[in-house]
Amino acid sequence: MTFTALRPVISPISFGAFILFVSLNSALAFSFRDSLTTILVVRHAERDTHRVDPPLSAWGKERARVLAMTLSKANIVAAFATDYRRTQQTIEPLSEDLGLERHIIVVEGRDLNAHVAELMQIIEQRYVGKTVLIASHSNVVPLILRALGIDAGGDIPSHQYDDLFIVTRSQSGASKLVHLKYGRPTP
């Protein structure tokens, strides 16, 4: 099998400028006294589907590298994953490149709403006014977006891995969403 290197849809420099633009635009829309938090949410990259707790496939590893390149200038201070390898491997390249604080939030055997509540509590207690990355699962990403005040619709289709959700949230709870795609398009 031959793999072609993927290029980010948005270059790291233009993505950093985009985040700055979104943050400044949101700051104008929200009260200037509010501290804005930016939460970047992705579904884990492509997985090797032939295993229990599957790792990323070769395509998934490439997508994780593209994500790291795309977000390298986004001023991310922490990355969140679940206790499944595929989410941890999705944040790994960026976390290693930037020396990010990593949080593993257990999802296995838990109520998904409790999982999301714990995630939101950590962000609200430790990362107000900062930018964080969350890698999660197709059925959890919509719950995370809803907890952030965004109507996300249903689960992400099982074949879809290229969504990048950027949520800017004020301390008052007002949220704005920018939905982008990154890396190789998925069907």
DALIN-V702241 format. One record per backbone hydrogen bond with DSSP energy under -1.0 kcal/mol. CO is the residue of the C=O (numbers start at 0). NH is the residue of the N-H. E is the energy in kcal/mol with one decimal. If there is no record, write none. Layout:
CO|NH|E, CO|NH|E
This chain:
10|14|-2.8, 11|15|-2.3, 12|16|-2.2, 13|17|-2.2, 14|18|-2.8, 15|19|-2.2, 16|20|-2.6, 17|21|-3.1, 18|22|-2.9, 19|23|-2.8, 20|24|-3.1, 21|25|-2.8, 22|26|-2.4, 23|27|-1.9, 24|28|-1.5, 25|29|-2.6, 30|33|-1.3, 36|168|-3.1, 37|131|-2.3, 38|166|-2.7, 39|133|-3.0, 40|164|-2.7, 41|135|-2.3, 45|56|-1.6, 54|47|-2.9, 56|60|-2.6, 57|61|-1.9, 58|62|-2.4, 59|63|-2.5, 60|64|-1.8, 61|65|-2.3, 62|66|-2.7, 63|67|-2.1, 64|68|-2.4, 65|69|-3.0, 66|70|-2.5, 70|73|-2.0, 76|100|-1.4, 77|132|-2.1, 78|102|-2.5, 79|134|-2.6, 80|104|-2.9, 83|87|-1.6, 84|88|-3.2, 85|89|-1.0, 86|90|-1.5, 87|91|-1.2, 90|94|-2.8, 91|95|-2.9, 92|96|-2.5, 93|97|-2.5, 94|98|-1.3, 94|99|-1.6, 100|78|-2.5, 102|80|-2.4, 106|109|-2.1, 110|114|-2.0, 111|115|-2.4, 112|116|-2.3, 113|117|-2.2, 114|118|-2.0, 115|119|-2.7, 116|120|-2.3, 117|121|-2.1, 118|122|-2.1, 119|123|-2.8, 120|124|-2.0, 121|125|-2.5, 122|126|-2.4, 126|129|-2.0, 129|37|-2.5, 130|76|-2.8, 131|39|-3.0, 132|79|-2.8, 133|41|-2.6, 135|43|-2.5, 136|139|-1.2, 136|140|-2.8, 137|155|-2.0, 139|143|-2.3, 140|144|-2.6, 141|145|-2.3, 142|146|-2.3, 143|147|-1.2, 144|149|-2.7, 145|148|-1.9, 156|159|-1.9, 161|181|-1.8, 163|179|-3.2, 164|40|-2.9, 165|177|-2.3, 166|38|-3.0, 167|175|-2.1, 168|36|-2.9, 169|172|-1.9, 173|169|-2.7, 175|167|-2.4, 177|165|-3.1, 179|163|-2.9
